[in-house]
Amino acid sequence: MRTTTLTAAGLLSLAILSPIPAADAAGETCRGEAATIVGTPGNPALLGSDGIVGTEGRDVVVTHGALKVTTLGGDDLICVTSPGGPSVRRVIIDAGAGDDVVDGTTAPDWIAQVELGEGADRFEGGGVGSTIYGAYSEPAPVDSERDVVVGGAGSERFHSGVVGQPNPDVIALGAGNDSLIYNGVTTADGSIDGGAGIDELFPSALLRSGETVVDNAAGQLLIDQQVVATWSGLETFWTGTIGGEDLVFVGTAADETVNATVSGRVRATFGAGDDAFRADQSPRVGSVIDGGDGRDFFYLTSESGLLDLDLEKGRLVADAEAEYTTSAAGFEDASLFARRVVLRGTDGRNDLRFSACDASVTARGGSDRVARSYDSFFESVFCPRFPKAYLNGGSGRDELEGTVGPDVLVGGRGKDLLDGGAGADRLKGGNGPDVLKGKDDNDLLRGGGGYDRLLGGKGRDNLQGQAGRDRLYGGPSRDRADGGSGAKDVCRAEQKRRCER
């Protein structure tokens, strides 16, 4: 154990950190009441010790830049204020037992981390975001009384209720992009209002068995036909089922996101917004997922062997145990993670991402982007060798980006950009004016009918211009360049053939 000597300087610092007596708090008010305690601007270097300690009775606290407030018992009133002091503008508040009010609107540039404690409490947020616990950050002691939480302009995170208990809290999330961790079951006098911003719901009911229904049109969460939560103005939902139960989602015209832990069938119907469906494993046989109108995104991971998604046909094939097909219609963009990925786009614009040991992606028509979504854990665990991919842009102005393994990239018709990345790649342009980048390793780059630029990179590359007025640049290694049948080709390589310049 290390011991320290309490010096005169230490005694002075303790005196500074002690609450200012009521007589010295004259002139300061909180919501119209005279302050009984006024804080001292905190020193960020002493974050563990700076703060206010109240009494077991009623305290009226003006924080005045203090970094920590503990008010113990009593029906306390706390106003977060700032004299324009420390660069660390974050206050930690433990309101303790009692019917307390914490007002963060008086210092809108301060972040508050608040434990409201037991009692019927009220919190009003400021402008930069807060983290609010209806009781405490630890599970005990619990608080089942009615709290009122009013969010501010910032992005805030609220923890409400007790698992398995009635939840009477009244929650208005404010203008920011907020998160609500919601426990228990909404009572008749409880409510959730998402307000402006993109707000998300994390219900603890995810751990319960039974069919889960997230009906955003009605503003209801039902578990096994019991209403667990009601709301308005929410857009993002973290949900799922256990034990093979069904998950149902009913969307609206808003931009909505469902993040699902899947154990059974999924029946999801999105509306006219730009929506996203994300799942941690393949929905089971009989699932129907409809993205609806708008520009929608489909994200799926699987530890099984295959994910095969055709956006044009709205069809998903997976092989968790035996190969099966489900419906996934109305999506324009997708990202798949599996040992083997087959992904096909539509005739419109698509953004197609993948992480796989072996991938085949065909974008079809439209101006598309196709690229690997790097996941170090997935590839290190499931792909003992380098991944590989076949990418075909189809018609349209496409961007294709390969993996770190040996890839084949085909541009198709249109003005395309092909980037092989690391690995010994084969790149082939189409009829448009294409740019082909080999980068690392020994690559084969072959232009098409347009005026192409072929950039070999570090390896010993083979550049073939084909028809058109092409420019071929090999890079630092010993490369070969063949201008092809086109006129006035430009070549920069150690071995050159049919190069006019």
C-alpha positions as CSV (number, residue, x, y, z in Angstrom):
1,M,0.0,0.0,0.0
2,R,1.3,3.5,-0.9
3,T,0.8,6.3,1.6
4,T,0.9,10.0,1.1
5,T,1.5,13.0,3.3
6,L,-1.2,15.6,3.5
7,T,0.6,18.9,2.8
8,A,-0.6,22.4,3.2
9,A,-1.3,22.5,-0.5
10,G,-3.4,19.4,-0.2
11,L,-5.3,20.9,2.7
12,L,-6.0,24.0,0.5
13,S,-7.2,21.8,-2.4
14,L,-9.6,20.0,0.0
15,A,-11.0,23.4,1.2
16,I,-11.6,24.5,-2.4
17,L,-13.4,21.2,-3.2
18,S,-15.7,21.5,-0.2
19,P,-19.3,22.9,-0.8
20,I,-19.7,26.6,-0.4
21,P,-22.0,27.3,2.5
22,A,-25.4,28.8,1.8
23,A,-24.2,32.2,3.1
24,D,-21.5,32.3,0.4
25,A,-24.0,31.2,-2.3
26,A,-25.9,34.5,-2.2
27,G,-27.1,35.7,-5.6
28,E,-26.9,32.4,-7.4
29,T,-30.2,30.8,-8.4
30,C,-31.4,27.6,-10.0
31,R,-34.8,27.7,-11.7
32,G,-35.7,30.7,-9.6
33,E,-34.6,29.3,-6.3
34,A,-31.7,30.6,-4.3
35,A,-28.7,28.2,-4.4
36,T,-27.6,26.5,-1.2
37,I,-24.5,25.1,-2.8
38,V,-22.4,26.6,-5.6
39,G,-19.6,24.6,-7.1
40,T,-16.0,25.6,-8.0
41,P,-14.7,25.3,-11.6
42,G,-13.1,21.9,-11.8
43,N,-9.5,21.1,-12.8
44,P,-9.6,18.3,-15.5
45,A,-6.4,16.9,-14.0
46,L,-8.2,16.2,-10.7
47,L,-11.3,14.7,-12.3
48,G,-11.4,12.0,-9.6
49,S,-11.6,14.4,-6.7
50,D,-13.3,17.7,-8.0
51,G,-16.9,18.0,-6.9
52,I,-19.8,18.9,-4.8
53,V,-21.2,16.8,-1.9
54,G,-24.7,17.8,-0.8
55,T,-26.7,16.9,2.3
56,E,-29.4,14.4,3.2
57,G,-31.9,17.2,3.0
58,R,-33.0,19.4,0.1
59,D,-30.1,21.0,-1.8
60,V,-30.3,23.6,-4.5
61,V,-27.1,23.3,-6.5
62,V,-25.5,25.5,-9.1
63,T,-22.6,23.5,-10.4
64,H,-20.6,26.5,-11.7
65,G,-18.1,24.4,-13.7
66,A,-17.7,21.6,-11.1
67,L,-17.0,18.2,-12.6
68,K,-18.7,16.0,-10.1
69,V,-21.9,16.4,-8.0
70,T,-23.3,14.1,-5.3
71,T,-26.4,15.3,-3.5
72,L,-27.3,12.3,-1.3
73,G,-31.0,12.3,-0.1
74,G,-33.7,14.9,-0.3
75,D,-35.7,16.4,-3.1
76,D,-32.8,18.2,-4.8
77,L,-32.6,20.8,-7.6
78,I,-29.4,20.9,-9.7
79,C,-28.6,23.4,-12.4
80,V,-25.6,22.7,-14.6
81,T,-23.8,26.0,-15.2
82,S,-20.5,27.1,-16.5
83,P,-18.3,30.1,-15.9
84,G,-16.5,29.4,-19.1
85,G,-13.8,27.4,-17.3
86,P,-12.2,24.0,-18.0
87,S,-11.7,22.5,-21.5
88,V,-13.2,19.3,-20.2
89,R,-16.9,20.3,-20.1
90,R,-18.4,17.1,-18.6
91,V,-20.1,16.8,-15.3
92,I,-20.9,13.6,-13.4
93,I,-24.1,13.9,-11.3
94,D,-25.4,11.4,-8.7
95,A,-28.7,12.9,-7.6
96,G,-29.3,10.1,-5.0
97,A,-32.7,9.3,-3.4
98,G,-35.6,11.8,-3.5
99,D,-37.7,13.6,-6.2
100,D,-34.9,15.4,-7.9
101,V,-34.6,17.8,-10.8
102,V,-31.5,18.1,-13.0
103,D,-31.5,21.0,-15.5
104,G,-28.8,20.8,-18.2
105,T,-30.3,23.6,-20.3
106,T,-28.4,26.3,-18.4
107,A,-25.0,25.0,-19.8
108,P,-25.9,23.8,-23.3
109,D,-22.2,23.2,-24.1
110,W,-21.7,20.8,-21.2
111,I,-22.1,17.0,-21.4
112,A,-23.8,15.5,-18.3
113,Q,-23.6,11.9,-17.1
114,V,-26.5,11.7,-14.6
115,E,-27.8,9.0,-12.2
116,L,-31.2,10.2,-11.1
117,G,-31.5,7.7,-8.3
118,E,-34.6,6.5,-6.5
119,G,-37.6,8.8,-6.7
120,A,-39.8,10.6,-9.2
121,D,-37.2,12.6,-11.0
122,R,-36.9,15.1,-13.9
123,F,-34.1,15.7,-16.3
124,E,-33.8,18.4,-19.0
125,G,-31.0,18.1,-21.5
126,G,-28.7,20.7,-22.9
127,G,-27.2,21.1,-26.4
128,V,-24.3,18.7,-26.7
129,G,-25.6,15.3,-25.4
130,S,-25.8,13.4,-22.2
131,T,-26.0,10.0,-20.7
132,I,-29.0,9.6,-18.3
133,Y,-29.8,6.7,-16.0
134,G,-33.3,6.7,-14.5
135,A,-31.8,5.1,-11.4
136,Y,-28.2,4.1,-11.3
137,S,-25.6,2.8,-13.8
138,E,-25.5,-0.4,-11.7
139,P,-28.5,-2.7,-11.5
140,A,-29.2,-2.0,-7.9
141,P,-30.8,-0.3,-6.1
142,V,-33.8,-0.3,-8.5
143,D,-36.2,2.6,-9.1
144,S,-39.8,2.0,-10.2
145,E,-41.1,5.5,-9.8
146,R,-42.1,7.8,-12.6
147,D,-39.3,9.9,-14.1
148,V,-39.7,12.6,-16.7
149,V,-36.8,13.0,-19.2
150,V,-36.7,15.8,-21.7
151,G,-33.9,15.6,-24.2
152,G,-31.9,18.6,-25.6
153,A,-30.4,19.4,-29.0
154,G,-27.5,17.0,-28.6
155,S,-27.3,13.2,-29.1
156,E,-28.2,11.7,-25.8
157,R,-28.4,8.2,-24.3
158,F,-31.2,7.3,-21.9
159,H,-31.6,4.3,-19.6
160,S,-35.1,3.8,-18.5
161,G,-37.0,1.3,-16.2
162,V,-36.3,-2.0,-14.6
163,V,-36.3,-5.4,-16.4
164,G,-39.6,-7.2,-15.9
165,Q,-41.3,-4.3,-14.0
166,P,-43.9,-1.7,-15.0
167,N,-42.3,1.4,-16.5
168,P,-44.2,4.7,-16.0
169,D,-41.4,7.0,-17.3
170,V,-42.3,9.9,-19.6
171,I,-39.5,10.3,-22.2
172,A,-39.2,13.0,-24.8
173,L,-35.9,12.4,-26.6
174,G,-35.3,15.9,-28.1
175,A,-33.8,17.1,-31.4
176,G,-30.6,15.0,-31.5
177,N,-30.0,11.5,-32.7
178,D,-30.8,9.7,-29.4
179,S,-30.6,6.2,-28.0
180,L,-33.1,4.7,-25.5
181,I,-32.3,1.6,-23.5
182,Y,-35.7,0.6,-22.4
183,N,-36.5,-1.9,-19.6
184,G,-39.8,-3.2,-18.3
185,V,-43.3,-2.7,-19.7
186,T,-44.9,0.7,-20.5
187,T,-47.7,1.6,-18.2
188,A,-50.8,3.7,-19.1
189,D,-49.2,6.9,-17.9
190,G,-45.8,6.2,-19.4
191,S,-44.8,7.4,-22.9
192,I,-41.9,7.6,-25.4
193,D,-41.6,10.4,-27.9
194,G,-38.6,10.3,-30.2
195,G,-38.9,13.9,-31.4
196,A,-36.7,15.1,-34.2
197,G,-33.5,13.3,-35.2
198,I,-32.9,9.7,-35.9
199,D,-33.6,7.9,-32.6
200,E,-33.0,4.2,-31.7
201,L,-34.7,1.8,-29.3
202,F,-32.8,-0.9,-27.4
203,P,-35.5,-3.0,-25.5
204,S,-34.5,-5.4,-22.8
205,A,-37.5,-7.5,-24.0
206,L,-35.1,-8.9,-26.6
207,L,-34.2,-11.5,-24.0
208,R,-37.8,-12.9,-23.7
209,S,-39.2,-15.8,-25.6
210,G,-42.2,-15.5,-27.9
211,E,-42.9,-13.9,-31.3
212,T,-41.5,-10.4,-31.4
213,V,-43.5,-7.7,-33.3
214,V,-42.1,-4.3,-33.9
215,D,-44.9,-2.3,-35.4
216,N,-43.6,1.2,-36.1
217,A,-46.8,2.2,-37.8
218,A,-48.8,1.6,-34.6
219,G,-45.8,2.5,-32.4
220,Q,-45.8,-0.8,-30.5
221,L,-43.5,-3.6,-29.4
222,L,-45.3,-6.8,-28.7
223,I,-43.7,-10.0,-27.2
224,D,-45.8,-13.1,-27.3
225,Q,-48.8,-10.9,-28.0
226,Q,-48.2,-8.7,-24.9
227,V,-47.6,-4.9,-25.5
228,V,-44.2,-4.2,-23.9
229,A,-43.6,-0.6,-25.2
230,T,-45.4,2.1,-27.0
231,W,-43.9,5.2,-28.8
232,S,-43.9,7.8,-31.5
233,G,-41.1,9.2,-33.5
234,L,-38.6,6.3,-33.5
235,E,-36.6,5.2,-36.5
236,T,-34.0,2.6,-35.5
237,F,-34.8,-0.6,-33.7
238,W,-32.4,-3.2,-32.1
239,T,-34.5,-6.3,-31.8
240,G,-34.6,-10.0,-32.4
241,T,-35.8,-13.4,-31.0
242,I,-34.6,-16.4,-29.2
243,G,-35.6,-20.0,-29.4
244,G,-36.5,-20.0,-33.1
245,E,-39.4,-17.5,-32.7
246,D,-40.6,-15.2,-35.5
247,L,-39.6,-11.6,-35.8
248,V,-42.2,-9.2,-37.5
249,F,-41.5,-5.6,-38.5
250,V,-44.1,-3.2,-39.9
251,G,-42.6,0.0,-41.3
252,T,-43.7,3.5,-42.3
253,A,-42.7,6.1,-44.8
254,A,-39.8,7.3,-42.6
255,D,-36.2,6.2,-43.0
256,E,-36.0,3.1,-40.8
257,T,-33.4,0.6,-39.7
258,V,-33.9,-2.8,-38.1
259,N,-30.8,-4.4,-36.5
260,A,-31.9,-8.0,-35.8
261,T,-30.7,-11.0,-33.8
262,V,-32.3,-13.7,-35.8
263,S,-33.3,-17.2,-34.5
264,G,-36.4,-17.9,-36.7
265,R,-38.4,-16.5,-39.6
266,V,-38.4,-12.8,-40.4
267,R,-41.4,-11.0,-41.9
268,A,-40.4,-7.4,-42.4
269,T,-42.3,-4.8,-44.5
270,F,-40.6,-1.4,-44.9
271,G,-42.3,1.7,-46.3
272,A,-41.3,4.4,-48.7
273,G,-38.2,5.6,-46.8
274,D,-34.5,4.9,-47.3
275,D,-34.4,1.8,-45.1
276,A,-31.9,-0.7,-43.8
277,F,-32.2,-4.3,-42.6
278,R,-29.3,-5.8,-40.8
279,A,-29.1,-9.3,-39.3
280,D,-26.5,-11.4,-37.6
281,Q,-27.4,-14.6,-39.4
282,S,-29.7,-15.8,-42.2
283,P,-33.4,-15.5,-41.7
284,R,-35.0,-19.0,-41.6
285,V,-37.1,-20.8,-44.2
286,G,-40.3,-18.9,-44.9
287,S,-38.9,-15.4,-44.3
288,V,-40.2,-12.5,-46.4
289,I,-38.3,-9.2,-46.2
290,D,-39.6,-6.3,-48.4
291,G,-37.6,-3.1,-48.6
292,G,-40.5,-1.2,-50.2
293,D,-39.9,2.1,-52.0
294,G,-36.9,4.3,-51.5
295,R,-33.3,3.4,-51.5
296,D,-32.8,0.4,-49.2
297,F,-29.9,-1.5,-47.8
298,F,-29.6,-5.2,-46.9
299,Y,-26.8,-6.3,-44.6
300,L,-26.3,-10.0,-43.6
301,T,-23.6,-12.0,-41.9
302,S,-23.4,-15.8,-41.7
303,E,-21.0,-18.4,-40.3
304,S,-22.4,-20.9,-42.8
305,G,-20.9,-21.7,-46.1
306,L,-23.0,-19.6,-48.6
307,L,-24.9,-16.4,-48.9
308,D,-26.4,-15.8,-52.4
309,L,-28.4,-12.6,-52.9
310,D,-30.0,-11.5,-56.2
311,L,-31.3,-8.0,-55.8
312,E,-33.0,-8.0,-59.2
313,K,-35.0,-11.2,-58.4
314,G,-35.4,-10.4,-54.7
315,R,-34.1,-13.8,-53.7
316,L,-31.8,-14.9,-50.9
317,V,-30.2,-18.4,-50.8
318,A,-28.4,-19.6,-47.7
319,D,-27.1,-23.0,-46.5
320,A,-27.1,-22.9,-42.7
321,E,-27.7,-26.7,-42.6
322,A,-29.2,-27.4,-46.0
323,E,-29.6,-24.9,-48.9
324,Y,-32.8,-22.9,-48.8
325,T,-34.3,-19.8,-50.4
326,T,-36.1,-16.9,-48.8
327,S,-37.5,-13.6,-50.2
328,A,-35.5,-10.3,-49.9
329,A,-37.1,-7.9,-52.4
330,G,-37.0,-4.1,-52.9
331,F,-33.3,-3.5,-51.9
332,E,-30.8,-1.5,-54.0
333,D,-27.6,-1.8,-51.9
334,A,-26.2,-4.8,-50.0
335,S,-23.3,-6.0,-47.9
336,L,-22.8,-9.7,-47.3
337,F,-20.3,-11.5,-44.9
338,A,-19.9,-15.3,-45.4
339,R,-17.3,-17.9,-46.4
340,R,-18.8,-17.8,-49.9
341,V,-20.7,-14.9,-51.3
342,V,-22.6,-14.6,-54.6
343,L,-24.1,-11.2,-55.1
344,R,-26.0,-9.7,-58.0
345,G,-27.3,-6.2,-58.5
346,T,-30.1,-4.6,-60.5
347,D,-30.2,-2.6,-63.7
348,G,-30.1,0.6,-61.6
349,R,-27.3,2.0,-59.4
350,N,-26.1,-0.3,-56.7
351,D,-23.5,-0.2,-53.9
352,L,-22.4,-3.8,-53.3
353,R,-20.0,-4.8,-50.5
354,F,-18.7,-8.1,-49.4
355,S,-16.3,-9.9,-47.1
356,A,-15.7,-13.5,-48.1
357,C,-13.1,-16.2,-48.8
358,D,-14.6,-16.6,-52.3
359,A,-16.8,-13.9,-53.8
360,S,-18.6,-13.5,-57.1
361,V,-20.3,-10.1,-57.6
362,T,-22.1,-9.1,-60.8
363,A,-23.5,-5.5,-60.7
364,R,-25.5,-5.6,-63.9
365,G,-26.6,-2.2,-65.3
366,G,-26.3,1.2,-63.8
367,S,-23.4,3.1,-62.3
368,D,-22.3,0.7,-59.6
369,R,-19.7,0.5,-56.8
370,V,-18.4,-2.9,-55.9
371,A,-15.9,-3.3,-53.1
372,R,-14.6,-5.5,-50.3
373,S,-15.7,-4.6,-46.8
374,Y,-12.7,-5.5,-44.8
375,D,-13.3,-7.5,-41.5
376,S,-10.1,-8.7,-40.0
377,F,-11.8,-11.0,-37.5
378,F,-14.0,-12.7,-40.1
379,E,-11.2,-13.2,-42.7
380,S,-8.6,-14.4,-40.2
381,V,-11.0,-16.9,-38.7
382,F,-12.9,-18.2,-41.7
383,C,-10.4,-17.7,-44.6
384,P,-7.1,-19.4,-43.8
385,R,-5.8,-18.4,-47.3
386,F,-6.0,-15.1,-49.0
387,P,-9.6,-14.3,-50.2
388,K,-10.4,-14.1,-53.9
389,A,-13.1,-12.5,-55.9
390,Y,-14.7,-12.2,-59.3
391,L,-16.2,-8.8,-59.9
392,N,-18.2,-7.8,-63.0
393,G,-19.5,-4.2,-63.3
394,G,-21.8,-4.8,-66.2
395,S,-23.0,-1.9,-68.2
396,G,-22.7,1.6,-66.8
397,R,-20.0,3.7,-65.1
398,D,-18.7,1.4,-62.5
399,E,-16.1,1.3,-59.7
400,L,-14.6,-2.1,-58.8
401,E,-12.2,-2.7,-56.0
402,G,-10.7,-6.1,-55.3
403,T,-9.4,-8.0,-52.3
404,V,-5.9,-8.8,-51.0
405,G,-5.9,-12.0,-52.9
406,P,-5.9,-13.0,-56.6
407,D,-9.0,-11.4,-58.2
408,V,-10.6,-11.1,-61.6
409,L,-12.2,-7.7,-62.3
410,V,-14.3,-7.1,-65.5
411,G,-15.5,-3.6,-66.3
412,G,-18.1,-4.2,-69.0
413,R,-19.6,-1.4,-71.1
414,G,-19.2,2.1,-69.8
415,K,-16.4,4.3,-68.3
416,D,-15.0,2.1,-65.5
417,L,-12.4,2.3,-62.7
418,L,-10.9,-1.1,-61.8
419,D,-8.6,-1.4,-58.8
420,G,-7.2,-4.8,-58.2
421,G,-5.6,-4.1,-54.8
422,A,-3.0,-6.5,-53.4
423,G,-2.7,-9.9,-55.0
424,A,-1.9,-11.2,-58.5
425,D,-5.0,-9.8,-60.3
426,R,-6.5,-9.9,-63.8
427,L,-8.3,-6.8,-64.9
428,K,-10.2,-6.4,-68.1
429,G,-11.8,-3.2,-69.4
430,G,-14.8,-2.9,-71.7
431,N,-15.8,-0.6,-74.5
432,G,-15.6,2.6,-72.6
433,P,-12.6,4.7,-71.6
434,D,-11.4,2.7,-68.5
435,V,-8.8,3.1,-65.8
436,L,-7.2,-0.1,-64.6
437,K,-4.9,-0.2,-61.5
438,G,-2.9,-3.3,-60.7
439,K,-1.1,-2.1,-57.6
440,D,0.8,-4.8,-55.8
441,D,2.0,-8.2,-57.1
442,N,2.2,-9.4,-60.7
443,D,-0.9,-8.3,-62.5
444,L,-2.4,-8.7,-66.0
445,L,-4.2,-5.6,-67.2
446,R,-6.1,-5.7,-70.5
447,G,-7.9,-2.7,-71.9
448,G,-11.0,-2.8,-74.2
449,G,-12.3,-0.8,-77.1
450,G,-12.0,2.6,-75.4
451,Y,-9.1,5.0,-74.7
452,D,-7.8,3.3,-71.6
453,R,-5.2,4.0,-68.9
454,L,-3.4,1.0,-67.5
455,L,-1.4,1.4,-64.3
456,G,0.7,-1.6,-63.3
457,G,1.9,-0.7,-59.8
458,K,4.7,-2.5,-57.9
459,G,4.8,-6.0,-59.4
460,R,6.0,-7.4,-62.7
461,D,3.0,-6.5,-64.7
462,N,1.6,-7.4,-68.2
463,L,-0.2,-4.5,-69.8
464,Q,-2.3,-5.0,-73.0
465,G,-3.8,-2.0,-74.6
466,Q,-6.2,-3.6,-77.2
467,A,-8.1,-1.2,-79.5
468,G,-8.2,2.5,-78.8
469,R,-5.6,5.2,-78.0
470,D,-4.2,3.8,-74.7
471,R,-1.7,4.9,-72.1
472,L,0.3,2.1,-70.4
473,Y,2.5,2.7,-67.3
474,G,4.2,-0.2,-65.8
475,G,5.7,1.0,-62.5
476,P,9.0,0.3,-60.7
477,S,9.4,-3.4,-61.6
478,R,10.2,-5.0,-64.9
479,D,7.0,-4.8,-66.9
480,R,5.7,-5.6,-70.4
481,A,3.5,-3.2,-72.4
482,D,1.6,-4.0,-75.6
483,G,-0.2,-1.1,-77.1
484,G,-2.5,-3.3,-79.2
485,S,-4.2,-2.4,-82.5
486,G,-5.0,1.2,-81.5
487,A,-3.1,4.1,-82.8
488,K,-0.7,6.4,-80.9
489,D,-0.4,4.4,-77.7
490,V,1.8,5.6,-75.0
491,C,3.9,3.0,-73.2
492,R,6.2,3.2,-70.1
493,A,7.7,-0.2,-69.5
494,E,10.9,-2.2,-69.8
495,Q,9.5,-4.3,-72.7
496,K,7.4,-2.5,-75.3
497,R,5.5,-3.7,-78.3
498,R,3.2,-1.8,-80.7
499,C,3.7,1.4,-78.8
500,E,3.8,4.5,-81.0
501,R,5.1,6.8,-78.2
